[in-house]
Amino acid sequence: MVQALGNAARGLHRLLATENATARLEAEFGEGLRITPELVRPSEIGRLLGPDAVHQGLYLEAEPLPAPGLDDLPADALILALDQITDPHNVGAIVRTAAAFGVAGIVTTARHAPGATGVLAKSASGGLEHVPFVTVRNLAEALIALGERGFTRVGLDSDAPESLDALTVTRPLVIVLGAEGKGLRERTRTCCDVLARIPFSGAIRSLNVSNAAAITLYALGRSRT
C-alpha cells in the first residue's frame, strides 16, 4: 500500500488508518502524503475487509492504474502471459517476482483471471505499481499478435522435452505460464515457439506456479536483444 500511496499515477479516494499506522505513514512520507488519512480503530477496517483479512491498520480506496495494450509494450520487452491462473495469491506473488526482474507487463484475459483485489495487491507487495496488466479477450490471439511483432514465445510445461537451461533466447520475449494442475491449454501450447521444462534433480518434480515463474525469469530474463 505504501507503494500505491507514493505512485502519482494512481488516483486516491479514501484512506483509513489506525493511530499506529498513521504514525508510520508520517515517518515514511512526512508532508508528502497525497491524501489525508481518516483516523479509525482497527475494528472499523476489519468490518470493511472481513474477518480473515490482515490489514496492518490501513485501508485504501484507489483508482486502477492505466492499462496498456499489446501495442504499447516496448519492442525489447520481457513479459509474462498467464493462461487461466485464477488464484489471487499466486498471481500476486508472480507480480512481485515480475517487478523484481523488470518485466514490462503481464498479459491476462478478462475472464478466468483474478481482479486487482486487496488479496492480490497484498501478495504483490507493491508490485502492482510497477508491472501493468495487459488484459486481452483471447490469449491465443494475443500470443499470435506478439509473435508477429517478433516476440519469442516460451511456454513452461513440465512434460516438455526441452530443458529450460538449454534454451538460448533473445528479447522481445514472452514467458507463458499455465494454471497449476491443468498447465497450458492445447491452443495456448500451439501458439508457443518452444515448450520448456524446469530441470528438476530432486524427488519433487513440480513447483507452485509463482516459484516456477521466478526460476524461469531468472533463467531467461537476463536475455537481451
C-alpha positions as a Markdown table, in Angstrom:
| # | Residue | x | y | z |
|---|---|---|---|---|
| 1 | Met | 0.0 | 0.0 | 0.0 |
| 2 | Val | 2.9 | 2.3 | 0.7 |
| 3 | Gln | 3.9 | 1.9 | -3.0 |
| 4 | Ala | 0.4 | 2.8 | -4.1 |
| 5 | Leu | 0.4 | 5.9 | -1.9 |
| 6 | Gly | 3.7 | 7.0 | -3.4 |
| 7 | Asn | 2.6 | 6.4 | -7.0 |
| 8 | Ala | 1.5 | 9.7 | -8.6 |
| 9 | Ala | -0.2 | 7.9 | -11.4 |
| 10 | Arg | -2.7 | 6.3 | -9.1 |
| 11 | Gly | -5.8 | 8.3 | -8.1 |
| 12 | Leu | -6.6 | 8.1 | -4.4 |
| 13 | His | -10.1 | 8.4 | -3.0 |
| 14 | Arg | -10.1 | 7.4 | 0.7 |
| 15 | Leu | -7.5 | 6.3 | 3.3 |
| 16 | Leu | -8.4 | 4.8 | 6.6 |
| 17 | Ala | -5.6 | 4.4 | 9.1 |
| 18 | Thr | -5.2 | 3.4 | 12.8 |
| 19 | Glu | -3.2 | 5.6 | 15.1 |
| 20 | Asn | -0.1 | 3.4 | 14.8 |
| 21 | Ala | -0.4 | 3.2 | 11.0 |
| 22 | Thr | -0.8 | 7.0 | 10.7 |
| 23 | Ala | 2.5 | 7.4 | 12.6 |
| 24 | Arg | 4.2 | 5.0 | 10.2 |
| 25 | Leu | 2.8 | 7.0 | 7.2 |
| 26 | Glu | 4.1 | 10.3 | 8.7 |
| 27 | Ala | 7.5 | 8.8 | 9.2 |
| 28 | Glu | 7.5 | 7.5 | 5.6 |
| 29 | Phe | 6.0 | 10.4 | 3.7 |
| 30 | Gly | 6.2 | 13.4 | 6.0 |
| 31 | Glu | 4.3 | 16.3 | 4.3 |
| 32 | Gly | 4.4 | 14.4 | 1.0 |
| 33 | Leu | 1.4 | 12.2 | 1.7 |
| 34 | Arg | -1.1 | 12.9 | -1.1 |
| 35 | Ile | -4.2 | 12.1 | 0.9 |
| 36 | Thr | -5.3 | 12.9 | 4.5 |
| 37 | Pro | -6.0 | 9.6 | 6.4 |
| 38 | Glu | -9.2 | 9.2 | 8.4 |
| 39 | Leu | -8.2 | 8.0 | 11.9 |
| 40 | Val | -10.1 | 4.9 | 12.8 |
| 41 | Arg | -10.0 | 1.9 | 15.2 |
| 42 | Pro | -8.7 | -1.4 | 13.8 |
| 43 | Ser | -12.1 | -3.0 | 14.1 |
| 44 | Glu | -13.6 | -0.5 | 11.6 |
| 45 | Ile | -11.1 | -1.6 | 9.0 |
| 46 | Gly | -11.8 | -5.2 | 9.9 |
| 47 | Arg | -15.5 | -4.7 | 9.3 |
| 48 | Leu | -14.8 | -3.4 | 5.8 |
| 49 | Leu | -12.4 | -6.2 | 4.8 |
| 50 | Gly | -13.9 | -9.2 | 6.5 |
| 51 | Pro | -12.8 | -11.4 | 9.5 |
| 52 | Asp | -9.9 | -13.2 | 7.8 |
| 53 | Ala | -8.2 | -10.1 | 6.3 |
| 54 | Val | -4.8 | -8.9 | 7.6 |
| 55 | His | -4.7 | -5.1 | 7.1 |
| 56 | Gln | -1.9 | -3.8 | 9.3 |
| 57 | Gly | -4.1 | -0.8 | 10.2 |
| 58 | Leu | -4.5 | 0.6 | 6.6 |
| 59 | Tyr | -7.4 | 0.6 | 4.1 |
| 60 | Leu | -7.1 | 2.5 | 0.8 |
| 61 | Glu | -9.7 | 3.1 | -1.9 |
| 62 | Ala | -7.9 | 4.0 | -5.2 |
| 63 | Glu | -8.3 | 4.2 | -8.9 |
| 64 | Pro | -6.9 | 1.4 | -11.1 |
| 65 | Leu | -3.7 | 2.3 | -12.9 |
| 66 | Pro | -3.9 | 3.0 | -16.7 |
| 67 | Ala | -3.8 | -0.3 | -18.6 |
| 68 | Pro | -1.6 | -0.5 | -21.7 |
| 69 | Gly | -2.4 | -2.5 | -24.8 |
| 70 | Leu | -0.3 | -5.1 | -26.5 |
| 71 | Asp | 0.9 | -2.4 | -29.0 |
| 72 | Asp | 2.1 | -0.3 | -26.1 |
| 73 | Leu | 4.7 | -2.8 | -24.9 |
| 74 | Pro | 8.3 | -1.9 | -25.7 |
| 75 | Ala | 9.9 | -3.5 | -28.7 |
| 76 | Asp | 12.5 | -5.2 | -26.5 |
| 77 | Ala | 10.1 | -6.2 | -23.7 |
| 78 | Leu | 10.2 | -9.1 | -21.3 |
| 79 | Ile | 6.6 | -10.0 | -20.5 |
| 80 | Leu | 4.6 | -12.8 | -18.9 |
| 81 | Ala | 1.4 | -14.4 | -20.1 |
| 82 | Leu | -0.9 | -16.2 | -17.7 |
| 83 | Asp | -3.1 | -18.9 | -19.0 |
| 84 | Gln | -6.1 | -19.1 | -16.7 |
| 85 | Ile | -4.2 | -18.7 | -13.4 |
| 86 | Thr | -7.0 | -17.6 | -11.1 |
| 87 | Asp | -5.6 | -17.8 | -7.5 |
| 88 | Pro | -5.0 | -14.2 | -6.4 |
| 89 | His | -2.3 | -15.3 | -4.0 |
| 90 | Asn | -0.4 | -17.0 | -6.9 |
| 91 | Val | -0.9 | -14.1 | -9.3 |
| 92 | Gly | 0.1 | -11.6 | -6.6 |
| 93 | Ala | 3.3 | -13.5 | -6.0 |
| 94 | Ile | 4.0 | -13.6 | -9.7 |
| 95 | Val | 3.5 | -9.8 | -9.9 |
| 96 | Arg | 6.0 | -9.3 | -7.1 |
| 97 | Thr | 8.6 | -11.5 | -8.9 |
| 98 | Ala | 7.9 | -9.8 | -12.2 |
| 99 | Ala | 8.6 | -6.4 | -10.6 |
| 100 | Ala | 11.9 | -7.8 | -9.3 |
| 101 | Phe | 13.0 | -8.9 | -12.7 |
| 102 | Gly | 12.0 | -5.9 | -14.7 |
| 103 | Val | 9.0 | -7.4 | -16.5 |
| 104 | Ala | 7.3 | -4.8 | -18.7 |
| 105 | Gly | 3.8 | -6.3 | -18.4 |
| 106 | Ile | 1.6 | -9.3 | -17.6 |
| 107 | Val | -0.8 | -10.4 | -20.3 |
| 108 | Thr | -4.0 | -12.0 | -18.9 |
| 109 | Thr | -7.6 | -12.5 | -20.1 |
| 110 | Ala | -10.7 | -10.6 | -18.9 |
| 111 | Arg | -12.2 | -14.0 | -17.9 |
| 112 | His | -10.6 | -16.7 | -15.8 |
| 113 | Ala | -8.3 | -14.2 | -14.1 |
| 114 | Pro | -8.4 | -12.6 | -10.7 |
| 115 | Gly | -9.1 | -8.9 | -10.3 |
| 116 | Ala | -6.7 | -6.5 | -8.7 |
| 117 | Thr | -8.2 | -7.1 | -5.2 |
| 118 | Gly | -6.7 | -6.4 | -1.8 |
| 119 | Val | -5.6 | -10.0 | -1.6 |
| 120 | Leu | -3.7 | -9.9 | -4.9 |
| 121 | Ala | -2.3 | -6.4 | -4.0 |
| 122 | Lys | -1.0 | -7.6 | -0.6 |
| 123 | Ser | 0.6 | -10.7 | -2.2 |
| 124 | Ala | 2.2 | -8.5 | -4.8 |
| 125 | Ser | 3.9 | -6.4 | -2.1 |
| 126 | Gly | 3.8 | -3.2 | -4.2 |
| 127 | Gly | 4.5 | -4.9 | -7.5 |
| 128 | Leu | 1.2 | -3.7 | -9.0 |
| 129 | Glu | 2.6 | -0.2 | -9.1 |
| 130 | His | 5.5 | -1.3 | -11.4 |
| 131 | Val | 4.1 | -4.1 | -13.6 |
| 132 | Pro | 0.9 | -3.3 | -15.5 |
| 133 | Phe | -1.7 | -5.9 | -16.6 |
| 134 | Val | -2.5 | -6.1 | -20.3 |
| 135 | Thr | -6.0 | -7.5 | -20.5 |
| 136 | Val | -6.9 | -9.3 | -23.7 |
| 137 | Arg | -10.0 | -11.1 | -24.9 |
| 138 | Asn | -8.3 | -14.2 | -26.2 |
| 139 | Leu | -4.8 | -15.3 | -25.0 |
| 140 | Ala | -4.1 | -17.4 | -28.1 |
| 141 | Glu | -4.8 | -14.4 | -30.4 |
| 142 | Ala | -2.6 | -12.2 | -28.2 |
| 143 | Leu | 0.3 | -14.7 | -28.5 |
| 144 | Ile | -0.1 | -14.8 | -32.2 |
| 145 | Ala | 0.0 | -11.0 | -32.4 |
| 146 | Leu | 3.1 | -10.9 | -30.2 |
| 147 | Gly | 4.8 | -13.5 | -32.4 |
| 148 | Glu | 4.1 | -11.2 | -35.4 |
| 149 | Arg | 5.8 | -8.4 | -33.6 |
| 150 | Gly | 8.9 | -10.6 | -33.2 |
| 151 | Phe | 8.4 | -11.9 | -29.6 |
| 152 | Thr | 9.8 | -15.3 | -28.8 |
| 153 | Arg | 7.1 | -17.2 | -27.0 |
| 154 | Val | 8.3 | -19.7 | -24.4 |
| 155 | Gly | 5.7 | -21.9 | -22.7 |
| 156 | Leu | 6.5 | -23.6 | -19.4 |
| 157 | Asp | 5.5 | -27.2 | -19.5 |
| 158 | Ser | 6.6 | -29.9 | -17.0 |
| 159 | Asp | 6.4 | -32.6 | -19.8 |
| 160 | Ala | 8.3 | -30.7 | -22.4 |
| 161 | Pro | 11.4 | -32.4 | -24.0 |
| 162 | Glu | 13.4 | -29.2 | -24.0 |
| 163 | Ser | 15.1 | -28.2 | -20.7 |
| 164 | Leu | 15.0 | -24.6 | -19.6 |
| 165 | Asp | 18.7 | -24.4 | -19.1 |
| 166 | Ala | 19.4 | -25.5 | -22.7 |
| 167 | Leu | 17.4 | -22.5 | -24.2 |
| 168 | Thr | 19.1 | -19.5 | -25.8 |
| 169 | Val | 16.5 | -16.8 | -26.3 |
| 170 | Thr | 16.6 | -13.1 | -27.1 |
| 171 | Arg | 14.2 | -10.3 | -26.4 |
| 172 | Pro | 11.5 | -9.4 | -27.1 |
| 173 | Leu | 10.4 | -12.4 | -25.0 |
| 174 | Val | 7.1 | -13.7 | -23.6 |
| 175 | Ile | 7.1 | -16.4 | -21.0 |
| 176 | Val | 3.7 | -18.3 | -20.9 |
| 177 | Leu | 2.6 | -19.9 | -17.6 |
| 178 | Gly | -0.3 | -22.3 | -17.1 |
| 179 | Ala | -2.5 | -22.9 | -14.1 |
| 180 | Glu | -1.4 | -25.4 | -11.5 |
| 181 | Gly | -2.7 | -28.9 | -12.3 |
| 182 | Lys | -4.1 | -28.1 | -15.7 |
| 183 | Gly | -1.0 | -26.5 | -17.2 |
| 184 | Leu | -1.1 | -24.8 | -20.6 |
| 185 | Arg | -4.3 | -25.3 | -22.7 |
| 186 | Glu | -3.7 | -27.0 | -26.0 |
| 187 | Arg | -4.5 | -23.9 | -28.0 |
| 188 | Thr | -2.0 | -21.9 | -25.9 |
| 189 | Arg | 0.7 | -24.6 | -26.4 |
| 190 | Thr | 0.3 | -24.4 | -30.2 |
| 191 | Cys | 0.9 | -20.6 | -30.1 |
| 192 | Cys | 4.3 | -21.0 | -28.4 |
| 193 | Asp | 7.6 | -21.2 | -30.3 |
| 194 | Val | 9.1 | -23.6 | -27.8 |
| 195 | Leu | 7.9 | -25.5 | -24.7 |
| 196 | Ala | 10.4 | -26.0 | -21.9 |
| 197 | Arg | 10.6 | -27.6 | -18.5 |
| 198 | Ile | 12.4 | -26.8 | -15.3 |
| 199 | Pro | 15.2 | -29.4 | -15.0 |
| 200 | Phe | 14.5 | -30.8 | -11.5 |
| 201 | Ser | 17.0 | -33.0 | -9.9 |
| 202 | Gly | 15.2 | -33.9 | -6.6 |
| 203 | Ala | 12.3 | -36.2 | -5.6 |
| 204 | Ile | 9.7 | -33.5 | -6.1 |
| 205 | Arg | 9.1 | -32.7 | -9.8 |
| 206 | Ser | 6.8 | -29.7 | -9.7 |
| 207 | Leu | 6.5 | -26.3 | -8.0 |
| 208 | Asn | 4.0 | -23.7 | -7.2 |
| 209 | Val | 3.4 | -21.6 | -10.3 |
| 210 | Ser | 4.8 | -18.5 | -8.7 |
| 211 | Asn | 8.0 | -20.3 | -7.8 |
| 212 | Ala | 8.2 | -21.7 | -11.3 |
| 213 | Ala | 7.8 | -18.1 | -12.6 |
| 214 | Ala | 10.7 | -16.9 | -10.5 |
| 215 | Ile | 13.0 | -19.7 | -11.7 |
| 216 | Thr | 12.1 | -19.2 | -15.3 |
| 217 | Leu | 12.6 | -15.4 | -15.1 |
| 218 | Tyr | 16.0 | -15.9 | -13.6 |
| 219 | Ala | 17.0 | -18.4 | -16.2 |
| 220 | Leu | 15.6 | -16.5 | -19.2 |
| 221 | Gly | 15.1 | -12.9 | -18.1 |
| 222 | Arg | 18.8 | -12.0 | -18.5 |
| 223 | Ser | 18.5 | -12.4 | -22.2 |
| 224 | Arg | 18.9 | -9.2 | -24.3 |
| 225 | Thr | 18.1 | -8.3 | -27.9 |
